[in-house]
Amino acid sequence: IPSREIFPAIVRNYFAKEHGWTLKGLEPMSLRSSVVAKVEEVEVLKMRAPDVAAALRAASEPDLGLSLSDIVGTVAALEHLLIEESMAFLAAAYELNGRNAADALAANDATEILRSFLLLYRWGATAEMSDQDEHKKLKDSAREAPDWTSLVEFVSESSAAQFGKSTDATNIDEQSMRAAAREIVVKFGKWQNRECQDMKDTLLRLAP
């Protein structure tokens, strides 16, 4: 497969379709300052897996290409890196709720931490990750927002596979919390897109 022409489109379309993600360094043409997008320029790949980025750079030379297994491996590596990078938000969510990752949690405490995680993940690099008072203000503001009910349901659905829907669950460990957080990250893009579509539908219904 000619990597220079087709590979970036394959990777971009996969993450957009499966997760609703736009990767920094692999944005659509309309959002890029340079003409050609390159998978090896994806920021997380350059920072966390430079050897992979270098190998892809070499494969982009004229007369070379990538096999299907190369593409599958690259997508899997990117997906793993992006999900694991988001775990920093989970560590911050524990601290912002006055808990430690080593704590065994009751369901209500686990849910609050995961809601904090989602809010931090949603805000990304601009999120306040150390000030408990500021985070409480953020969470209070989020509770007043129109999409709070949907956010609560999304967190519950994402965590149900790990510790069930019962509010009586106890001894929820860090491994279960990380698995629930990964589920939130994987499904976040599609959930957010659904929220945008619901808002659009509501506005259309209100239009004269």
C-alpha positions, 0 to 999 in steps of 0.5 A, a space after each residue: 500500500 503506498 504509504 504516502 497517499 493512502 496510509 494517513 487516510 486509512 488511519 485517520 478514518 479508522 479513528 474517526 469512525 471507531 472513536 470519533 477522534 481527530 489525531 494531532 498531526 493527522 488532522 483533515 486537510 482543511 485543519 492542517 497548515 501543511 499540505 500532506 498529513 503523515 502518520 509518523 508526525 502524530 504527536 503521541 507517536 513521536 513522543 512515546 514511540 519514536 522508533 515506530 515513527 522512525 520506521 514509518 518515516 523510512 517506509 514513506 520513502 519512494 518505492 516503499 510501501 506498507 503491508 496490511 500487517 504494518 497498518 494494523 500494527 501501527 493502528 493498534 500501537 497508536 490506540 494503545 498509546 492514546 488510551 494509556 496517555 489518558 490514564 494521567 487524568 485518572 490519577 488526577 481524578 483520584 487526587 481531586 476527590 481526596 482518594 488514592 489509587 491504592 484505595 478499595 472504593 465503594 461504587 459511589 466513590 468510584 463513580 465520582 472519580 470516573 465523572 471527574 475523569 471524564 470532565 478532565 478528559 473532556 477539557 484535555 490539556 487545559 484541565 485543572 488537575 491539582 486544585 480540589 476547590 477549582 475542580 469542585 467548581 467545575 463539577 458543580 458547573 457541569 451538574 447544571 449543564 443540560 448534558 449532565 444527565 447524559 454524562 452520568 448515564 455514559 459513565 454508568 454504562 462504561 463502568 457497568 462491565 467492570 463493577 456492575 450497575 449496583 450502587 452497593 458494590 465495594 472493594 473496587 480496585 485500581 485495575 477495575 477503575 483503569 478498565 472503566 476509564 479505558 472504556 470511557 476513552 474508547 467510547 467518548 468520541 461517539 458519545 460526544 458526537 451523539 450529544 452534538 447530534 441530539 442538540 442539533 435535532 433539538 434546535 431543528 425542532 425548535 426552528 420556526 
